[in-house]
Amino acid sequence: MIIITGAAGFIASCLAARLNNEGFNDLVLSDDFSKSEKTKNYSGKRFLKLVDRRDLPQWIRDNEDQVQFVFHLGARTDTTEFDRSVFDELNLNYSKEIWNICTEVALPLVYASSAATYGAGEFGYNDDHAIIPSLHPLNPYGDSKNEFDKWVLGQEKSPFFWAGLKFFNVFGPNEYHKGRMASVIFHAFNQISKSGEMKLFRSHREDFIDGGQMRDFVYVKDVTEVCVFLMHHRKNPGIYNLGSGKARTFLDLTKATFKAMNKPEKISFIDTPQDIRDKYQYFTQANMAKLKAIGFTHPFISLEEGIADYVTNYLTADYRVY
């Protein structure tokens, strides 16, 4: 059996689909399943059992002899939430519990970290373990992910294989429930559908033009390819970047969305909201050399190709899920 936490959410539900496509149907999906709007993310998947996230630690102990792998992708991901106790409970302490159980019963583990750990990028975007203690995330969400990474690197005992994945700006199907935290592509599609135009955040730095802010956007289907690779690889434990490796501007993204929707471009700019302005990342770009060095050679989908697939096959089909 393969356990996937956060299975009602975005990336984890796409991973479940990817594993189903490879013939793995012995999935144990774990999450808080009380939110009905997320039901379609997992209801069409092939799986053995749904386990509430609160019951999962004991469930693993009771069934560890039947489990082959654990993907711990569940987390509170709201970068505008500033109650640190929420992140301490859901992202830090719960993750420690999953890690300790996997160590105790010798289960391989892949867990979700985040590029939010890099903060403003003062130390670059290299997944070198040596810089992790020096990173300064810009919000409590990033702090929680970095605190867990630091805790992991300080452990004397670990699962026989483990990997932490620093997700960059992931986009794609199954994110319809994320509200403000959904990708810019999702919001662009909806704005353009309703008004025929897209409003982007104005730059508040002289070294970036309006819409010239750059992020490493990575299609969720590429993220699932990396997860499946690591499940089979089970060597070279460590913390890895997971992005496309190529920063692109929000203007690039928006123009590609207009093109995929076959609509004329109409782009304007609004001020970045005050509550996130001083915490806003203007540039991110994953150094992907470390993952490639251990044998991941699958080519990443370009921003334009990913947007075309997302818009054509999922968004225009009334948020069809993957």
N, C-alpha and C positions, 0 to 999 in steps of 0.2 A: 504494500500500500504506500501511496505517496500523500503526505499531508500538505495542504496549502492553506495558510492563514490569510485572512483578508479576502476570502474567496468571493464575497458578494461585491467587492470593490473592483476597481479599474484593472490594474495590471494583473492581479491574481486571477481574476476570472478569464482574462485573455490567456494566461498560462494554462489554465484548466483546459481551454479549447485547444491550445497547441498540443498538450499532452494527449488529449482525446484523439487528435489527428494522427498522432504517432502510435496509437493503439493502447495507450495507458488509460484504462477505465476504472482502475482500482484506486480512485481518488477519495480522500477524506477531506472534505471542505469545512473549514472552520471560520467563524466570524460571529458578529452580532447580527442575527438574521431577522431582527425585529422591524427593519425598515422595508416596507413593502415595495417602495419605488425601485429597489435594487434587485428584486426577485428575479427579473428576467436575465440578469447577468449570469445566474447559475442554474436556473430551472431547466434549461435546455441541454445542460452538460450531462455527460455520463459519469456517475460517481457512485461510491458505495454508501456513504453516510455523510450527514451534516452534523457537526459537533459545535455547540456554542463555545465561543472563545473562553468563557469562564471555566468550562468543563474540560478544556483540552489538556492542560497539564496532567491531570489525573488519568484522562483517557489514554494518553501516550504511555504512562507507566503501566496501565492495565493491559495494553495491547502492543507493547514495544517489539515483541518477537515477530509481529506481522508487518511492521513498518520498515520500508527500505530507504525513505528519503523525506526530509522536511524542508519545505519552502516557507519561510516566515516573512511574509510580505505585508501582513496587516499592520497598520499604524494610524495614528492621528496625523494627518498631513496638512492641516490648516495653518498656513504661514501667518495668518492675521490673528490667530489665537495667542493671547499673551498670559494665560493662566498656566504657569509652569507645572502646577500639580497635575494637570491633565496629561501633560507629556511625560511626567515622571511615572505616572501609573501605567499609561498605555504603551509608550514607546521605550521607556528605559527599564522599569522594573519587570514588566511582563516579558520583555525580550531577554532579560537576564534569566528569568525562570525557564524559558524555552531553551536557551543555551545550556543551562545547567542540566536539564533533563537529557538533552541530546548528548552531552558529555558523559553523563551517568550511565546511559544505556547504549552508548556507541552508535548514535545515528548521525549520518552526514547532514549538514545544515547549510542552506543558503539563506541569507537574510537581507532585507532591504535597508541600505543606508541612503544617503542623499547627497547631491551636489550642493545642497544648502549648507553643508558642513564647511564649504570653502569660503563662506562669507563674501567679502568684497574682492576676493582673489589676490590678497596681498602676497600669498605664498605660491601663487600659480594654481594650476589644476592638475597636479601630478599625484597619482595615487601611491605615493611613497609613505610607508608607515612612519618614517622618521618625522614627517611634518605634522602628523595628525594632532599631537599634543599642543602644537602652537596655533592651530586654526582658531579663528574668531567668527563663528556664525553670526548672522544678522538678526536672528529671531529665535524664540524658544524652541520652535520645531527643529531648526538646524542644530541648536544646542543639544537637544535630546538625542539626535542621531549621532552627533560627534561624541557625546558623553558615552554612548554605548560602544562606539568604535574604540575609544580609549580604554574602556573597561575590558573589552575583548582582548586587546593587545597586551593587557596586563595580567591575563589569566595564565596560571601555570598549567592547568589542564584544559583540554579543548576536545570537541568532537574529532574523530579521526580524519574527517575532511570538513572544512567549513570555508565559506566565502561570503564576504559582505560586498554588496553592489551599490556603488554611489550613483543612483539614477540621476541623470540630468533632466532636461525638459521633455518628458515623455508625453506623447499625444497619440490618439487613436480611438477606436471603438471601445464602448463600455464605460466611458467617462461621463455620460450624460447626467449623472446624479451629483456631480461634484460642485455644482454651483459656481461660485466665484473662483474656486480652485481648479476648474476645468481649463484645458489648454486654450491658448489664444486662437488656435484654429477652430475649435468648437465655438468660441464666442464670435469669431469673425463670420463663420457660416450663419449663425443666427442673426447677427446684426445685418448682414448683407441680405439675407432672406426677407427681413422685415422692412428695411429702409433703403436698400440698394447701396449703402455705404458702410465704411468701417472707420471707427474712431480709435486711433492709437494714442498711447501716452506720449505727451511731448517730452523731449529731452530737457533735463534740468542741469546738464553739464555741457560745458563749451566744447569738449572734445568729441561729442556725439551729436549728430544731426537728429532732428525729430524723426522717429521711426528707425533710426540707425543703431539703436541699442541691439546688442548681439547676444544670442543664446545658442547653446548646443541643443538643437531639437532632435529627438530620437523617436522613431516610430515604434509603437508598442510591440509590433510583430518582431522587430529586431531584438527587443528586450527579452521576449520569450525564447528566441533562438539562443541567446547567451545562457539563459537559465537551463535549457535542455542540454546544451553543451557541457555545462558544469556538472549536471546530474550524471552524465556519462563519464566525464573526465576524472573527477574525484581525486585529483592530485593538485599540488601547488596551492595550499590554503593561503588565504590572504584577503585583503580589501582591494577591490578593483573598481575603476571607473566604468560607467556604462552610459556612454553617449555616442553620438555619431562620429565624434572627433573633428567636426567642422562647424564653427560658429557661423550663424546666418542672421541677417537683420530681420526685424519685425516687418519691414517693408517687403523684403523677399517673401516672407510667409504670407502676407496679406495679398500680394499680387498673385501668388500661386493659388490662393483660395479663390480669388475672383476668376482666374483662368479655369480652375476646375469646375466652377459653377457656371461658366460660360456667360459671365456678366461683365459689363464695362467697369473699369476701375474708378472708384470714388473714395478717396482717403482723406480724412481730416484728423486733427490732433486736439487732445484735451490734456489738461494738467494731470500729472500723476497725483493720486489722492494723498493728502497730507499724512494719513496714518501709515502709509508704506513708503513714502518718498525717501526717507533717510535710510531705509532698509532695502532699497531696490538694487538688484544686481544689473549692471550695464553690460557686462561681458562674462560669458562662461564658455569654455571649450575644453572638453575632456581630452587628456592625453591618453590614447588607447593602446600605447605600446606594450604595456604590461599584460593586458589580456591577450593581445596578439602573440606575445612571446611564449605563452603556454599552449598555443595551438589553435586559437579561434581565428579562422580564416574566412568565415562567411561574410560576404560583402554587405555593407549597410545600405539600406534603402535611402535614396536621396530625399531631401525635403519635398521637392516637387512631386516625386513618385508617391511618397507617403501621403501627401495631402490629396492627390488625385484618387488614390485608393480609398482613403477615409471618406472623402466627400461623396464620391460616386457610389460606393458599395455599402456605406453605413449611414451617413448623415442624411442623404437624400432619400433614404429608405425608412424614414421616420425613426432614426436612431436604432437601426438594426444592430444587434449585438454580434460579436465575433464568437 
